[in-house]
Each structure stands twice: as C-alpha cells, then as structure tokens.
Amino acid sequence: MATEPSPQRVYRAACPNCGAEVEFRSAASAFAVCSFCRSTIVRDGDALRKIGESAELFDDHSPLQLGASGRMQGAAFTLVGRLQYRYAEGTWNEWHALFDNGRSGWLSEDNGRYVLAFDQPLQAPAPDPTSLRPGQQQIVNGQPWSVASVSAAKLIAAQGELPVKPNTERGFVVSDLRSTRDEVGTLAYADPAAPKWSVGRSVAISELAMTGLAEPAEKTLKARSIECPNCGTSLEVKLATTQSIVCHQCHSVVDVSQGVGGDLAHYAQQNGSEPQIPLGSVGTLALGKAPLPWQVVGYVERCELADGSEDSDGEQTFWREYLLYHRSEGFAFLVDAEDGWSWTAPITGVPQLRGDSAVYQGATYRKLYTYTGQVTYVLGEFYWQLAREQRTLNTDYQSGSKRLNREQTGDEIVWSAGDAMSAADILKAFRLGDDRRAALQRDALPSSGSGGLLAKIFLAMFVIAVLLMLFRCGGSSSSSNCDGLRTTYGENSQEYVSCLNSNRSGSGFRTGGGSFGGFSSGGGHK
C-alpha cells in the first residue's frame, strides 16, 4: 500500500454500523463505503450516518487497489474509491483517483487497457440515449464525437471514498464516444434528468509510475468448486480481466464474465489448428514502443464470410490472431494472415474519415476492403465474451506498412492500429526453433520454386489446415476424389495435397482482407 501522506486534510471517524475506522481524504467527498461491513455512509458535518449497504465486490484480481498511487503529468494522485459495474459482457471498475490538488478523476478499463478521465459539465443538453447508435456522429460541448458503444449497465458494488452517492437500485444507459483527438468521452444516464459527461485519454500503468499495486495473483476457479461444465476439468484463470476461457481438455468455451457463482454458460467447438506460437510463450517485441516481454495468452482462428458486397471478390480468406498480454501495458495482437504478419492494438480515439481514406496521427490510410469475419476456433483466455461463431464487420485501411482496422460487433465499434512485422522477427522474439521457420513464412512458400523436404512438409500441413478452416467456414471443397492418394501416399503428402488443391472450389486467397483486424470486440470503456 502507498504510504506517502496527502497534503489534503484527512477526516477519520468510526463507522456508525460496526465501529471500524472510515477515512475521508477530500473535503469534497460526502460518501464512503466501510471496508469492514460494507455500509454506505454519508458524512454530515463531523457526523457519519449509515444510508445503505454495498454488495460484495466481484473478485477480479485487478492490479489496482485502494491506496495505490501514481503521477499524471507531474500531479500526484491516490486511488481512494472504486465503483464496480455490470453490463451484458461482464463487469468493469472505475477507480476514484484523488489528486493532491483536490481534483478527482476516474481510472477505468478500456479494451484491456486503461483510461484516466475527468468529469466535465455539459454546456448543452445531452442527446437522448434512445437516439444513440454506434458509428453515429454527435456534437457534445461543441466538439465532434463518434459513438463507439451503447450499453445498459448497473452499479453492483462500491468501495472506499466516493464523490457521489452509489446507487445500486436501478440500471442506466452508458455510451462511449471517441474523437479524432485520441479522447474517449462517456455519457452516463444514471440520472436521466442530469446525465454525467467525462472525458479521458488512454494511459498505461507504466506511464503513471504507480506504486502500491497489488501483487500478481492467479485466480483458480477450482478453489471455488468450479469445473468445466462440459467435462469436469478444473479451470484455472490467470488473467485479471478474463471474460472467456477455453477448457484445455475438451476445448469448450466457458463464459466466466458473470462471476464464479452458479452455472457457467459454455459451448463446444470443433478442433482447430495448433498455434505456431504456443500458448504461454513470451517474446520481446517492440509494438510501437520500446521492446517489452509479451506473453501469448489467447489464440483465435477466423474466416471471412461471403457477404455479396462490392468489396467481395468471391474468394475465401482466413487468418489467425494471437492475443498478447503485458501486465502494465495491457493487450495487443499478432495477426498471421496470407500476406504476412502484423501487430495491432485498440486505440482510444478514432481516425478522421474522408471518403475512402482515413487520417490518423498525421498519416493518410487508403481503404482496402470491407468484409464480415467469423470466429471458427479459439484457445486460451480472452478479456471479452466469446459467442459461438461470433461475427464482426471489418474494414481495413493501409498506409505503407501501417495498418488500421474498424471492427463492429453488435452495438460496439473498435478501431485498432498497428504495423507489419516480418516472420523472422516473430521467430527471433519467441526463440522458436528452425523447424518453425517454414511454417511462419508460409505466405511466401507457394511462389518459391525450390526448398527442402522440411519446407514441403510444412507447406502440405499448412494447406491441409487451410482446407479444414474453410470447411468450418462453409467452404465447398471435396476430398472424395483424393481418398486413393491419401491411402497410398499419406495425408501430408504433396500428391494428396495437390489433389485437394485441384478440387478446391471458390476458396482462393485474397491478400489484405482480414489481415489487419485486431480481435478487439467486447470491451469499449468497460
């Protein structure tokens, strides 16, 4: 816990319900939640009065905790309170950050990362919440914003010192808006007559120089008598923000977003390909910043669905994504597509759209494709809820080697940005053996006229994996005419693979589509 004294006057008094000490660091704070009995307390002058009781916090093992401190642009702050909300996709926290100058802010999750936001007065009436739609443009306080998400939420628990009375009795609408100024704004309609407006920017825990953080901890569901609802295998959740986890035994996808009490929703899935980068691997990568150790915690296979749009050329595209995690930086993705490797991460703001172009951080990106993606197979842990055959509407943009992706899932839009990477960099970062080199560089293999036996074997294995993915995505390939070759030469033989290729119908490769998208659905400001 942080021990630095605050220059603000500290008021301490006994909880009127249990007698435990309750602390107020800010003169502006009128409410607190007793850490011992969870009574909600209002301060009336020098007296404390109980006005309710807060529910127990959902134990999400966040690295943040009360008393942790940091600095933002030279100003010191301490986390003195927490509000915990629930919405359809799970829970999220908003931490009350009290600055030494008396200013209050809110540190909250944002797509696996964090946003530090400050309340601002509304200078004009807020838009009606029923009129808000993802992708819609809105003017708030004289500035243009793009609606990113609209959700129904409810405050479920509170902790510590708070500037407002926690109301856990009714739900409300909350909408996130993003700007070309790399800001995220939040409209909260807890009081429809007086909606709250806050504006923040993306921050990393490392940038805030925070101290007093909770020690890393593993969350083991077995200890709470929770097992895979399909096969009974013990599930061990390692990440603080996990919303979905895949059983390592039966590969069922289990939803843990609603806590560990009661029944766990799940669905079974077909077996997919083994990741080229094993789960748990740690690689040192420079993802737009200084090199850092990133761990592979999730793996996704996705395919493009033919949607009949003008951007579709009738060919099927598939790609793989690796979810990366760093304790203080959050999450990012490695994308393995037919046109090579890239990395991407969700951004706080939105690009400025100009026809078929997008301008972001001074660079102009040209639009490439719009397509519908579908999840076909997953492994590991994810900070969003995974639905069976989850679909997303994606648009890719490119500027040189830089990439942008717009992804819409239901009532949420997320933009991601990144850059191309070489297979050699991936191989070196994760210290993979030379036996993986051919598989990682498979996008270049079909055009190569030479290569050893090992490379040919990997090529054959890759093509088979492609065909299996296409089957799951609705492909129309048939292998009945090739059964004789499979029996004679084997499933991995060049003869059998060539036969499959010759029979393939309507499932060619289109580079570009699907290759830029970070699977960033389910998160928003949550």
BELZIKA-V597898 format. One record per residue. N is the residue number from 1. RES is the residue in three letters. SS is DSSP state (a for helix, b for strand, c for the rest). BURIAL is 1 if it has 16 or more other C-alpha atoms within 10 Angstrom, else 0. D_FIRST is the distance of its C-alpha to the first C-alpha in Angstrom with 2 decimals. Layout:
# BELZIKA-V597898
N,RES,SS,BURIAL,D_FIRST + N,RES,SS,BURIAL,D_FIRST
This chain:
# BELZIKA-V597898
1,MET,c,0,0.00 + 2,ALA,c,0,3.79 + 3,THR,c,0,6.37 + 4,GLU,c,0,9.45 + 5,PRO,c,0,11.87 + 6,SER,c,1,13.67 + 7,PRO,c,0,17.46 + 8,GLN,c,0,18.10 + 9,ARG,c,0,19.35 + 10,VAL,c,0,17.04 + 11,TYR,b,0,19.07 + 12,ARG,b,0,18.21 + 13,ALA,b,0,20.76 + 14,ALA,b,0,21.51 + 15,CYS,c,1,21.83 + 16,PRO,c,1,25.65 + 17,ASN,c,1,25.67 + 18,CYS,c,0,23.63 + 19,GLY,c,0,22.61 + 20,ALA,c,0,18.81 + 21,GLU,b,0,17.00 + 22,VAL,b,1,16.69 + 23,GLU,b,1,15.19 + 24,PHE,b,1,16.85 + 25,ARG,c,1,15.64 + 26,SER,c,1,18.69 + 27,ALA,c,0,22.29 + 28,ALA,c,0,23.24 + 29,SER,c,1,21.21 + 30,ALA,c,1,23.58 + 31,PHE,b,1,21.94 + 32,ALA,b,1,18.93 + 33,VAL,b,1,18.46 + 34,CYS,c,1,17.69 + 35,SER,c,1,14.92 + 36,PHE,c,0,17.27 + 37,CYS,c,0,20.73 + 38,ARG,c,1,20.18 + 39,SER,b,1,22.67 + 40,THR,b,1,23.02 + 41,ILE,b,1,23.35 + 42,VAL,b,1,25.21 + 43,ARG,b,0,25.05 + 44,ASP,b,0,28.59 + 45,GLY,c,0,28.65 + 46,ASP,c,0,26.98 + 47,ALA,b,0,27.51 + 48,LEU,b,1,25.56 + 49,ARG,b,0,27.61 + 50,LYS,b,1,26.97 + 51,ILE,b,0,28.53 + 52,GLY,b,0,27.62 + 53,GLU,b,1,25.32 + 54,SER,c,1,23.09 + 55,ALA,c,0,23.64 + 56,GLU,c,0,21.18 + 57,LEU,c,1,19.11 + 58,PHE,c,1,20.55 + 59,ASP,c,0,18.24 + 60,ASP,c,1,18.27 + 61,HIS,c,1,15.41 + 62,SER,c,0,14.27 + 63,PRO,c,1,11.88 + 64,LEU,c,1,10.46 + 65,GLN,c,1,8.28 + 66,LEU,c,1,7.77 + 67,GLY,c,1,5.46 + 68,ALA,c,1,5.97 + 69,SER,b,1,8.54 + 70,GLY,b,1,11.89 + 71,ARG,b,1,15.50 + 72,MET,b,0,18.67 + 73,GLN,c,0,21.94 + 74,GLY,c,0,20.51 + 75,ALA,b,0,18.88 + 76,ALA,b,1,15.16 + 77,PHE,b,1,13.42 + 78,THR,b,1,10.34 + 79,LEU,b,1,10.43 + 80,VAL,b,1,11.48 + 81,GLY,b,1,13.90 + 82,ARG,b,1,15.54 + 83,LEU,b,1,19.23 + 84,GLN,b,1,20.58 + 85,TYR,b,1,24.20 + 86,ARG,b,1,26.90 + 87,TYR,b,1,29.95 + 88,ALA,c,0,32.71 + 89,GLU,c,1,30.82 + 90,GLY,b,1,27.67 + 91,THR,b,1,24.40 + 92,TRP,b,1,22.08 + 93,ASN,b,1,18.95 + 94,GLU,b,1,18.71 + 95,TRP,b,1,15.34 + 96,HIS,b,1,15.84 + 97,ALA,b,1,14.74 + 98,LEU,b,1,15.31 + 99,PHE,b,1,16.57 + 100,ASP,c,1,16.97 + 101,ASN,c,0,20.68 + 102,GLY,c,1,20.38 + 103,ARG,c,0,21.14 + 104,SER,b,1,19.76 + 105,GLY,b,1,19.56 + 106,TRP,b,1,19.05 + 107,LEU,b,1,17.41 + 108,SER,b,1,19.36 + 109,GLU,b,1,20.94 + 110,ASP,b,1,24.29 + 111,ASN,c,1,26.39 + 112,GLY,c,1,23.64 + 113,ARG,b,1,22.06 + 114,TYR,b,1,20.37 + 115,VAL,b,1,21.86 + 116,LEU,b,1,20.48 + 117,ALA,b,1,23.01 + 118,PHE,b,1,24.10 + 119,ASP,b,0,26.48 + 120,GLN,b,0,29.97 + 121,PRO,c,0,33.05 + 122,LEU,c,1,35.91 + 123,GLN,c,0,39.00 + 124,ALA,c,0,41.33 + 125,PRO,c,0,41.46 + 126,ALA,c,1,39.35 + 127,PRO,c,0,41.42 + 128,ASP,c,0,42.30 + 129,PRO,a,1,39.86 + 130,THR,a,0,42.90 + 131,SER,a,0,44.22 + 132,LEU,c,1,41.26 + 133,ARG,c,1,41.98 + 134,PRO,c,1,40.13 + 135,GLY,c,1,41.68 + 136,GLN,c,0,43.04 + 137,GLN,b,1,42.87 + 138,GLN,b,1,41.63 + 139,ILE,b,0,41.55 + 140,VAL,b,1,38.56 + 141,ASN,c,0,38.39 + 142,GLY,c,0,41.20 + 143,GLN,b,0,39.48 + 144,PRO,b,0,40.52 + 145,TRP,b,1,38.18 + 146,SER,b,1,38.74 + 147,VAL,b,1,37.70 + 148,ALA,b,1,35.57 + 149,SER,b,1,34.95 + 150,VAL,b,1,35.76 + 151,SER,b,1,34.02 + 152,ALA,b,0,34.02 + 153,ALA,b,1,30.55 + 154,LYS,b,1,29.15 + 155,LEU,b,1,25.91 + 156,ILE,b,1,25.04 + 157,ALA,b,1,21.72 + 158,ALA,b,1,19.21 + 159,GLN,b,1,15.80 + 160,GLY,b,1,14.22 + 161,GLU,b,1,15.96 + 162,LEU,b,1,18.92 + 163,PRO,c,1,21.79 + 164,VAL,c,0,24.38 + 165,LYS,c,1,25.49 + 166,PRO,c,1,24.59 + 167,ASN,c,0,27.97 + 168,THR,c,1,28.08 + 169,GLU,c,0,31.82 + 170,ARG,c,0,33.36 + 171,GLY,c,1,32.96 + 172,PHE,b,1,33.53 + 173,VAL,b,1,34.42 + 174,VAL,b,1,31.99 + 175,SER,b,1,33.34 + 176,ASP,b,1,31.85 + 177,LEU,b,1,33.97 + 178,ARG,b,1,33.78 + 179,SER,c,1,35.54 + 180,THR,c,1,37.18 + 181,ARG,c,1,34.71 + 182,ASP,c,1,31.94 + 183,GLU,b,1,30.39 + 184,VAL,b,1,29.57 + 185,GLY,b,1,30.46 + 186,THR,b,1,29.85 + 187,LEU,b,1,32.28 + 188,ALA,b,1,31.05 + 189,TYR,c,1,33.91 + 190,ALA,c,1,32.12 + 191,ASP,c,0,34.53 + 192,PRO,a,0,37.65 + 193,ALA,a,0,39.04 + 194,ALA,a,0,36.05 + 195,PRO,c,1,34.25 + 196,LYS,b,1,30.99 + 197,TRP,b,1,30.88 + 198,SER,b,1,27.93 + 199,VAL,b,1,28.12 + 200,GLY,b,1,25.65 + 201,ARG,b,1,25.60 + 202,SER,b,1,24.30 + 203,VAL,b,1,21.21 + 204,ALA,c,1,19.57 + 205,ILE,c,1,15.88 + 206,SER,c,0,17.08 + 207,GLU,c,0,18.88 + 208,LEU,c,1,15.93 + 209,ALA,c,0,14.28 + 210,MET,c,1,10.88 + 211,THR,b,1,7.77 + 212,GLY,c,1,4.39 + 213,LEU,c,1,7.15 + 214,ALA,c,0,8.19 + 215,GLU,c,0,10.50 + 216,PRO,c,0,14.14 + 217,ALA,c,0,15.90 + 218,GLU,c,0,19.52 + 219,LYS,b,1,20.82 + 220,THR,b,0,24.08 + 221,LEU,a,1,26.50 + 222,LYS,a,0,28.72 + 223,ALA,a,0,26.32 + 224,ARG,a,0,27.01 + 225,SER,c,0,30.76 + 226,ILE,c,1,31.07 + 227,GLU,b,1,33.62 + 228,CYS,c,1,35.51 + 229,PRO,c,1,37.78 + 230,ASN,c,1,40.64 + 231,CYS,c,0,40.83 + 232,GLY,c,0,38.29 + 233,THR,c,0,36.29 + 234,SER,b,1,32.64 + 235,LEU,c,1,30.35 + 236,GLU,b,1,27.08 + 237,VAL,b,1,24.90 + 238,LYS,c,1,22.65 + 239,LEU,c,1,21.47 + 240,ALA,c,1,18.99 + 241,THR,c,1,21.67 + 242,THR,c,1,24.75 + 243,GLN,c,1,27.48 + 244,SER,b,1,30.39 + 245,ILE,b,1,30.86 + 246,VAL,b,1,34.15 + 247,CYS,c,1,35.29 + 248,HIS,c,0,36.11 + 249,GLN,c,0,39.05 + 250,CYS,c,1,41.00 + 251,HIS,c,1,39.38 + 252,SER,c,1,38.94 + 253,VAL,b,1,36.48 + 254,VAL,b,1,34.13 + 255,ASP,b,1,32.35 + 256,VAL,c,1,28.89 + 257,SER,c,1,27.94 + 258,GLN,c,1,28.62 + 259,GLY,c,1,26.32 + 260,VAL,c,1,27.40 + 261,GLY,c,0,29.43 + 262,GLY,c,0,33.19 + 263,ASP,c,0,35.39 + 264,LEU,c,1,34.21 + 265,ALA,c,0,36.48 + 266,HIS,b,1,37.83 + 267,TYR,b,0,40.83 + 268,ALA,c,0,42.67 + 269,GLN,c,1,43.48 + 270,GLN,c,0,46.04 + 271,ASN,c,1,45.20 + 272,GLY,c,1,44.66 + 273,SER,c,1,44.53 + 274,GLU,c,0,42.19 + 275,PRO,c,1,39.73 + 276,GLN,c,0,40.87 + 277,ILE,c,1,37.24 + 278,PRO,c,1,35.93 + 279,LEU,c,1,32.82 + 280,GLY,c,0,29.84 + 281,SER,c,1,31.33 + 282,VAL,b,1,29.17 + 283,GLY,b,1,30.88 + 284,THR,b,1,30.06 + 285,LEU,b,1,31.21 + 286,ALA,c,0,31.34 + 287,LEU,c,1,31.10 + 288,GLY,c,0,31.72 + 289,LYS,c,0,29.05 + 290,ALA,c,0,28.50 + 291,PRO,c,0,28.96 + 292,LEU,b,0,26.02 + 293,PRO,b,1,25.97 + 294,TRP,b,1,26.66 + 295,GLN,b,1,27.09 + 296,VAL,b,1,29.90 + 297,VAL,b,1,28.63 + 298,GLY,b,1,31.56 + 299,TYR,b,1,35.27 + 300,VAL,b,1,37.65 + 301,GLU,b,1,41.42 + 302,ARG,b,1,43.02 + 303,CYS,b,1,46.54 + 304,GLU,b,1,48.34 + 305,LEU,b,1,50.52 + 306,ALA,c,1,53.87 + 307,ASP,c,0,53.73 + 308,GLY,c,0,57.00 + 309,SER,c,0,55.49 + 310,GLU,c,0,57.23 + 311,ASP,c,0,54.52 + 312,SER,c,1,55.23 + 313,ASP,c,0,57.86 + 314,GLY,c,1,58.26 + 315,GLU,c,0,56.37 + 316,GLN,c,1,53.43 + 317,THR,c,1,50.18 + 318,PHE,b,1,47.30 + 319,TRP,b,1,44.03 + 320,ARG,b,1,40.89 + 321,GLU,b,1,37.25 + 322,TYR,b,1,34.30 + 323,LEU,b,1,30.83 + 324,LEU,b,1,28.39 + 325,TYR,b,1,24.60 + 326,HIS,b,0,22.01 + 327,ARG,c,1,18.31 + 328,SER,c,1,17.52 + 329,GLU,c,1,21.10 + 330,GLY,b,1,21.95 + 331,PHE,b,1,25.53 + 332,ALA,b,1,28.97 + 333,PHE,b,1,32.39 + 334,LEU,b,1,35.15 + 335,VAL,b,1,38.51 + 336,ASP,b,1,41.53 + 337,ALA,b,1,44.71 + 338,GLU,c,1,48.38 + 339,ASP,c,1,48.21 + 340,GLY,b,1,45.39 + 341,TRP,b,1,41.63 + 342,SER,b,1,39.14 + 343,TRP,b,1,35.46 + 344,THR,b,1,34.16 + 345,ALA,b,1,31.01 + 346,PRO,b,1,30.74 + 347,ILE,c,1,30.80 + 348,THR,c,1,29.52 + 349,GLY,c,1,32.85 + 350,VAL,c,1,36.46 + 351,PRO,c,1,39.40 + 352,GLN,b,0,42.35 + 353,LEU,b,0,45.26 + 354,ARG,b,0,48.76 + 355,GLY,c,0,51.29 + 356,ASP,c,0,50.72 + 357,SER,b,1,48.28 + 358,ALA,b,1,44.58 + 359,VAL,b,1,43.08 + 360,TYR,b,1,39.47 + 361,GLN,c,0,37.89 + 362,GLY,c,0,41.40 + 363,ALA,b,0,42.93 + 364,THR,b,1,45.60 + 365,TYR,b,1,45.51 + 366,ARG,b,1,48.62 + 367,LYS,b,1,48.63 + 368,LEU,b,0,49.67 + 369,TYR,b,1,49.58 + 370,THR,b,1,48.57 + 371,TYR,b,1,48.34 + 372,THR,b,1,46.94 + 373,GLY,b,1,44.69 + 374,GLN,b,1,44.22 + 375,VAL,b,1,41.80 + 376,THR,b,1,43.84 + 377,TYR,b,1,41.40 + 378,VAL,b,1,37.68 + 379,LEU,b,1,35.55 + 380,GLY,b,1,31.83 + 381,GLU,b,1,28.97 + 382,PHE,b,1,28.88 + 383,TYR,c,1,26.63 + 384,TRP,c,1,29.68 + 385,GLN,c,1,32.20 + 386,LEU,c,1,35.25 + 387,ALA,c,0,38.57 + 388,ARG,c,0,41.74 + 389,GLU,c,0,43.55 + 390,GLN,c,0,41.15 + 391,ARG,b,1,42.89 + 392,THR,b,1,41.83 + 393,LEU,b,1,43.95 + 394,ASN,b,1,43.32 + 395,THR,b,1,44.70 + 396,ASP,b,1,44.46 + 397,TYR,b,1,44.79 + 398,GLN,b,1,45.30 + 399,SER,b,1,45.40 + 400,GLY,c,0,46.45 + 401,SER,c,0,43.89 + 402,LYS,b,1,41.24 + 403,ARG,b,1,40.81 + 404,LEU,b,1,39.86 + 405,ASN,b,1,39.83 + 406,ARG,b,1,39.94 + 407,GLU,b,1,39.21 + 408,GLN,b,1,39.81 + 409,THR,b,1,38.91 + 410,GLY,c,0,40.08 + 411,ASP,c,0,38.64 + 412,GLU,b,1,36.25 + 413,ILE,b,1,36.97 + 414,VAL,b,1,34.74 + 415,TRP,b,1,35.66 + 416,SER,b,1,34.71 + 417,ALA,b,1,35.50 + 418,GLY,b,1,35.94 + 419,ASP,b,1,38.45 + 420,ALA,b,1,40.88 + 421,MET,b,1,40.17 + 422,SER,c,0,42.63 + 423,ALA,a,1,42.95 + 424,ALA,a,0,42.91 + 425,ASP,a,0,39.42 + 426,ILE,a,1,38.22 + 427,LEU,a,1,40.03 + 428,LYS,a,0,38.52 + 429,ALA,a,1,34.92 + 430,PHE,c,1,34.81 + 431,ARG,c,0,37.12 + 432,LEU,c,1,39.64 + 433,GLY,c,0,42.95 + 434,ASP,a,0,46.23 + 435,ASP,a,0,47.32 + 436,ARG,a,0,44.97 + 437,ARG,a,1,46.36 + 438,ALA,a,1,49.30 + 439,ALA,a,1,47.29 + 440,LEU,a,1,44.73 + 441,GLN,c,1,47.64 + 442,ARG,a,1,49.74 + 443,ASP,a,1,50.09 + 444,ALA,a,0,52.45 + 445,LEU,a,1,54.32 + 446,PRO,c,0,56.91 + 447,SER,c,0,58.42 + 448,SER,c,0,58.67 + 449,GLY,c,0,62.13 + 450,SER,c,0,61.17 + 451,GLY,c,0,58.56 + 452,GLY,c,0,58.38 + 453,LEU,a,0,58.52 + 454,LEU,a,0,54.74 + 455,ALA,a,1,54.28 + 456,LYS,a,1,56.93 + 457,ILE,a,0,55.30 + 458,PHE,a,1,51.98 + 459,LEU,a,1,53.92 + 460,ALA,a,1,55.61 + 461,MET,a,1,52.39 + 462,PHE,a,1,50.86 + 463,VAL,a,1,53.88 + 464,ILE,a,1,53.79 + 465,ALA,a,0,50.14 + 466,VAL,a,1,51.11 + 467,LEU,a,1,53.87 + 468,LEU,a,1,51.69 + 469,MET,a,1,49.21 + 470,LEU,a,1,52.16 + 471,PHE,a,0,53.46 + 472,ARG,a,1,50.20 + 473,CYS,c,1,50.35 + 474,GLY,c,0,53.93 + 475,GLY,c,1,55.83 + 476,SER,c,0,59.54 + 477,SER,c,1,60.05 + 478,SER,c,0,62.41 + 479,SER,c,1,62.75 + 480,SER,a,0,65.79 + 481,ASN,a,0,68.15 + 482,CYS,a,1,66.07 + 483,ASP,a,0,65.86 + 484,GLY,a,0,68.69 + 485,LEU,a,1,66.97 + 486,ARG,a,1,63.73 + 487,THR,a,0,65.75 + 488,THR,a,0,67.66 + 489,TYR,a,0,65.09 + 490,GLY,c,0,61.70 + 491,GLU,c,1,58.95 + 492,ASN,c,1,57.44 + 493,SER,c,1,60.81 + 494,GLN,a,1,61.75 + 495,GLU,a,1,64.84 + 496,TYR,a,1,62.98 + 497,VAL,a,1,60.33 + 498,SER,a,0,63.11 + 499,CYS,a,1,64.88 + 500,LEU,a,1,61.81 + 501,ASN,a,1,61.41 + 502,SER,a,0,65.04 + 503,ASN,a,1,64.65 + 504,ARG,c,1,61.54 + 505,SER,c,0,62.24 + 506,GLY,c,0,60.35 + 507,SER,c,1,57.14 + 508,GLY,c,0,57.23 + 509,PHE,c,0,54.37 + 510,ARG,c,1,53.33 + 511,THR,c,0,50.92 + 512,GLY,c,1,48.36 + 513,GLY,c,1,47.90 + 514,GLY,c,1,44.68 + 515,SER,c,1,43.54 + 516,PHE,c,1,41.00 + 517,GLY,c,1,39.10 + 518,GLY,c,1,35.44 + 519,PHE,c,1,35.13 + 520,SER,c,1,32.66 + 521,SER,c,1,33.78 + 522,GLY,c,1,31.62 + 523,GLY,c,1,28.57 + 524,GLY,c,1,29.31 + 525,HIS,c,1,26.51 + 526,LYS,c,1,25.33
